[in-house]
Amino acid sequence: MPDNSSSTPSGFDRRAFMAGAAGSALVPITARAAAPDPPAPAVQDPSAPVDVTLNVNGKERRLRIDARTTVLDALREHMGLTGSKKGCDHGQCGACTVLIGDRRVVSCLTLALAAEGQEITTIEGLATDDRLHPMQQAFVDNDAFQCGYCTPGQIMSAIACVKEGHAASEADIREYMSGNICRCAAYPNIVAAVKQAAPEILKG
């Protein structure tokens, strides 16, 4: 007949052992549950002003601005450079186009903090002394504007278009200038201006 006792011949009590093991296993869990929660990390106020240094048209400009300020608002509201226009404010019309490095960007969607340490060129930085930039002169020569609101963005985009190698044909110019809208529909004249200025820009 089998022995149902929990004790072994050596005197080891299995039931007592299991009860003790279960009890000790609960101790760490209880201790962890009772431990206080770690303090939550401090949340920085996104509207708090931050220091930023922007290199605009060859000059360093130190600003203290809201971290959410765009390049466009930094230029217009904090530096008085109003050549770059606020059109749609959604990156769709191209009126706010500036160059960061040699790359054209819509400044209404680019944070000023993201442009720190890079060269920003606006329409105000193109002319030297009393001499217009070749693209500016070409826009004048070809009547490539009417109301003029989109013209700064058109010119900045056109310079990048040429430097990117997209001014070899009228079809290319139309394609790679399509991000800049002219509500006056001066597109044929804009294409003519880009064609005129391209050789001089590429010549350097």
C-alpha positions in Angstrom: 0.0 0.0 0.0 1.6 3.4 -1.1 2.6 5.9 1.6 0.7 9.2 1.0 2.7 11.1 3.7 4.5 14.2 2.5 7.5 13.3 4.6 10.4 11.2 3.3 12.3 8.6 5.3 15.0 11.2 5.8 12.5 13.5 7.6 12.2 16.0 4.7 8.7 17.6 4.7 7.8 18.4 1.1 4.6 20.3 2.0 6.4 22.6 4.4 9.2 23.2 1.8 6.7 24.1 -0.9 4.8 26.5 1.4 8.0 28.2 2.4 9.2 28.5 -1.2 5.9 30.0 -2.3 6.0 32.5 0.6 9.5 33.6 -0.2 8.7 34.0 -3.9 6.0 36.6 -3.0 8.4 38.9 -1.1 10.1 40.6 -4.0 6.8 41.1 -5.8 5.3 42.8 -2.7 8.4 44.9 -2.2 8.4 46.1 -5.8 4.7 47.0 -5.7 5.3 49.1 -2.6 8.3 51.0 -4.1 7.5 54.6 -5.0 7.2 55.5 -8.7 10.3 57.3 -10.1 9.7 61.0 -10.7 8.4 62.0 -14.1 11.0 63.8 -16.3 10.5 67.5 -16.5 8.6 68.6 -19.7 10.2 71.6 -21.4 7.7 74.3 -22.5 7.9 74.4 -26.3 7.0 78.1 -26.3 10.1 78.9 -24.2 12.6 81.1 -26.1 15.8 79.5 -27.3 19.0 81.0 -28.7 19.9 80.3 -32.3 22.5 81.7 -34.7 21.6 81.9 -38.3 24.0 82.6 -41.2 22.0 84.8 -43.5 23.5 86.3 -46.7 27.0 86.0 -45.3 26.2 87.5 -41.9 25.7 85.8 -38.5 22.4 86.8 -36.9 21.9 85.8 -33.2 18.2 85.4 -32.2 16.2 84.4 -29.2 13.1 82.9 -30.6 10.3 80.4 -29.9 11.7 76.9 -30.9 8.8 76.5 -33.3 9.7 79.6 -35.3 10.2 78.9 -39.1 13.0 80.3 -41.2 10.4 82.4 -42.9 9.2 84.0 -39.7 12.7 84.4 -38.4 13.6 86.3 -41.6 10.5 88.5 -41.8 9.6 89.1 -38.1 13.0 89.0 -36.4 15.4 90.3 -39.1 13.3 92.6 -41.2 14.1 90.7 -44.4 10.7 90.8 -46.0 11.7 89.8 -49.5 10.7 86.2 -48.9 6.9 86.2 -49.1 4.4 84.3 -47.0 1.9 83.0 -49.6 0.0 79.8 -48.6 2.1 79.1 -45.5 1.7 75.4 -46.3 4.7 74.8 -48.6 2.6 74.7 -51.8 3.1 78.0 -53.6 6.9 78.5 -53.4 6.7 82.3 -52.6 8.8 81.8 -49.6 11.6 79.8 -51.3 15.2 80.5 -50.1 18.4 78.7 -50.6 20.0 76.7 -47.7 23.4 75.8 -49.0 22.7 75.4 -52.7 19.4 73.6 -52.0 16.1 75.4 -52.4 13.6 75.0 -49.5 10.2 76.4 -48.7 11.1 78.4 -45.6 7.5 78.4 -44.2 7.9 74.7 -43.4 11.6 74.8 -42.3 12.3 75.4 -38.6 15.0 78.0 -37.9 16.7 75.6 -35.5 17.1 73.1 -38.3 19.0 75.7 -40.4 21.5 76.7 -37.7 25.0 76.4 -39.0 24.0 76.5 -42.6 24.3 79.3 -45.2 20.9 80.8 -45.9 20.6 83.0 -49.0 17.5 85.2 -49.6 16.6 87.5 -52.4 18.3 90.4 -50.5 21.6 88.6 -50.7 21.9 88.2 -54.5 22.8 91.7 -55.8 26.4 92.9 -55.3 26.8 96.7 -54.9 24.6 98.2 -57.6 24.8 95.1 -59.9 21.8 92.7 -60.0 22.4 89.0 -60.0 22.1 87.5 -63.5 18.8 85.9 -62.7 17.4 89.1 -61.3 18.5 90.9 -64.5 17.0 88.2 -66.7 13.6 88.5 -64.9 13.7 92.3 -65.6 14.8 91.8 -69.2 12.0 89.3 -70.0 9.2 90.9 -68.0 9.0 87.7 -66.0 6.7 89.1 -63.4 3.5 91.2 -63.1 2.3 91.8 -59.5 5.8 90.6 -58.3 4.6 88.8 -55.2 5.9 85.4 -56.2 9.0 86.9 -57.9 11.5 86.5 -55.0 10.7 82.8 -54.6 10.7 82.3 -58.4 14.2 83.8 -58.7 15.6 81.8 -55.8 14.1 78.6 -57.2 15.3 79.5 -60.7 18.9 79.8 -59.5 18.8 76.4 -57.9 17.1 74.9 -61.0 20.1 76.0 -63.1 22.7 74.8 -60.5 20.9 71.5 -60.3 21.3 71.0 -64.0 17.6 71.2 -64.9 17.7 74.2 -67.3 18.8 72.3 -70.4 15.4 72.6 -72.1 12.2 74.5 -71.8 10.4 71.3 -70.8 12.9 70.8 -67.9 12.6 74.3 -66.8 8.8 74.1 -66.7 9.0 70.8 -64.8 11.6 71.8 -62.2 10.0 75.2 -61.6 6.5 73.8 -61.2 6.7 74.1 -57.4 6.5 77.9 -57.8 3.1 79.2 -58.6 2.6 82.5 -60.5 -1.0 83.6 -60.1 -0.5 86.2 -62.9 0.6 83.3 -65.2 3.9 84.8 -66.4 5.2 81.3 -67.0 6.5 81.8 -70.6 8.5 84.8 -69.5 9.9 83.0 -66.5 11.1 80.2 -68.7 12.7 82.7 -71.0 14.4 84.4 -68.1 15.8 81.1 -66.8 17.2 80.3 -70.3 18.8 83.7 -70.5 20.5 83.6 -67.1 21.6 79.9 -67.1 24.8 80.3 -69.2 26.1 83.1 -67.0 25.3 81.3 -63.8 26.9 78.1 -64.9 30.0 80.1 -66.1 30.3 81.3 -62.5 
